[in-house]
């Protein structure tokens, strides 16, 4: 079969050749009766394939298919809704947890802080208040003692009304204000260098600043009496 | 305007009217293709239904810029081949034993009558291997040109050409075993 194109005849009948191959086959078939006969057989066969009875889907099958697809689409939509709802719930829960954590932390921290500060203040007051009172009373007694000895008309401090002595100490201060001796004046004496009128040493920083010793004592009393 | 593209977009939005449009245009050729490929009516119906369900589920993956038909046939083909592999784990390219000539050699008249019956060729085609049936159906029933045929099969054009030739050669062999080619027109 040298020169024959039998291998291409089937594809030629199927219309699956390119232009060059188709032209080659056509030229050969004009000269070769054997190949032309075989090509005819192939054409018969392929024409038969094109006329095969075409099965079609039944209406029942189409209806079942549409029903199945709609059911599946409904399931998918429901799943999508469930996923969205679940996602919303999870996101909401997370948000709520975070917000609650922050709020509780703030509250707990504030309470803790308040409790701590309050406790510290109580401790400080318990520690300081008796000292304040004791020292104030000591100062007042000393001023009272001085008042019995030496009075002056230009009273400067340790009076009941000048704010240095709080109201809680007013009775004690009032006791100092005897008769016409108002205001109470401490025994006037010239403080020594570096000492106040109570004989206490003046803080170095105030001494350097040139603050008189009397004012130092006044400040000290005020500091002692100041409620923290 | 490509109606397939519009209907695919509607189906993507969950509108079953899009499905109705797509099915109306493709259901006959799809079922014919599946019927040839799987060979069995019931299996073809089952695969047909599964194909459209998968189309509805995976319509989001469909590229609207491409024609819908090849994508639909690719979905159907995967489902059908999966079924065939489960049913017949050996190669889908295997060929069943050729059927005995109708009527037998001892009865030429009966044989000639049998050969001329319409649908006889369909029986012979049904005896081919699934992949042979598939390529013949795509070429001669769906009238796909070689490039589209290769695209649907997922193979290069020369491979599709070779498959087509092999299927035709096997078909002719069986036909000749049953009777003269002229009787198969």
Boltz contact constraints between the chains, C-beta under 6 A:
constraints:
  - contact:
      token1: [A, 10]
      token2: [B, 165]
      max_distance: 6.0
  - contact:
      token1: [A, 10]
      token2: [B, 168]
      max_distance: 6.0
  - contact:
      token1: [A, 11]
      token2: [B, 165]
      max_distance: 6.0
  - contact:
      token1: [A, 14]
      token2: [B, 139]
      max_distance: 6.0
  - contact:
      token1: [A, 14]
      token2: [B, 164]
      max_distance: 6.0
  - contact:
      token1: [A, 16]
      token2: [B, 146]
      max_distance: 6.0
  - contact:
      token1: [A, 16]
      token2: [B, 161]
      max_distance: 6.0
  - contact:
      token1: [A, 16]
      token2: [B, 164]
      max_distance: 6.0
  - contact:
      token1: [A, 41]
      token2: [B, 181]
      max_distance: 6.0
  - contact:
      token1: [A, 44]
      token2: [B, 181]
      max_distance: 6.0
  - contact:
      token1: [A, 44]
      token2: [B, 185]
      max_distance: 6.0
  - contact:
      token1: [A, 45]
      token2: [B, 172]
      max_distance: 6.0
  - contact:
      token1: [A, 48]
      token2: [B, 121]
      max_distance: 6.0
  - contact:
      token1: [A, 48]
      token2: [B, 184]
      max_distance: 6.0
  - contact:
      token1: [A, 48]
      token2: [B, 185]
      max_distance: 6.0
  - contact:
      token1: [A, 49]
      token2: [B, 136]
      max_distance: 6.0
  - contact:
      token1: [A, 49]
      token2: [B, 140]
      max_distance: 6.0
  - contact:
      token1: [A, 50]
      token2: [B, 140]
      max_distance: 6.0
  - contact:
      token1: [A, 52]
      token2: [B, 122]
      max_distance: 6.0
  - contact:
      token1: [A, 53]
      token2: [B, 119]
      max_distance: 6.0
  - contact:
      token1: [A, 54]
      token2: [B, 32]
      max_distance: 6.0
  - contact:
      token1: [A, 55]
      token2: [B, 32]
      max_distance: 6.0
  - contact:
      token1: [A, 55]
      token2: [B, 35]
      max_distance: 6.0
  - contact:
      token1: [A, 56]
      token2: [B, 28]
      max_distance: 6.0
  - contact:
      token1: [A, 57]
      token2: [B, 27]
      max_distance: 6.0
  - contact:
      token1: [A, 57]
      token2: [B, 31]
      max_distance: 6.0
  - contact:
      token1: [A, 61]
      token2: [B, 45]
      max_distance: 6.0
  - contact:
      token1: [A, 65]
      token2: [B, 49]
      max_distance: 6.0
  - contact:
      token1: [A, 65]
      token2: [B, 52]
      max_distance: 6.0
  - contact:
      token1: [A, 68]
      token2: [B, 49]
      max_distance: 6.0
  - contact:
      token1: [A, 68]
      token2: [B, 53]
      max_distance: 6.0
  - contact:
      token1: [A, 69]
      token2: [B, 19]
      max_distance: 6.0
  - contact:
      token1: [A, 69]
      token2: [B, 52]
      max_distance: 6.0
  - contact:
      token1: [A, 69]
      token2: [B, 53]
      max_distance: 6.0
  - contact:
      token1: [A, 69]
      token2: [B, 56]
      max_distance: 6.0
  - contact:
      token1: [A, 70]
      token2: [B, 16]
      max_distance: 6.0
  - contact:
      token1: [A, 72]
      token2: [B, 53]
      max_distance: 6.0
  - contact:
      token1: [A, 73]
      token2: [B, 14]
      max_distance: 6.0
  - contact:
      token1: [A, 73]
      token2: [B, 56]
      max_distance: 6.0
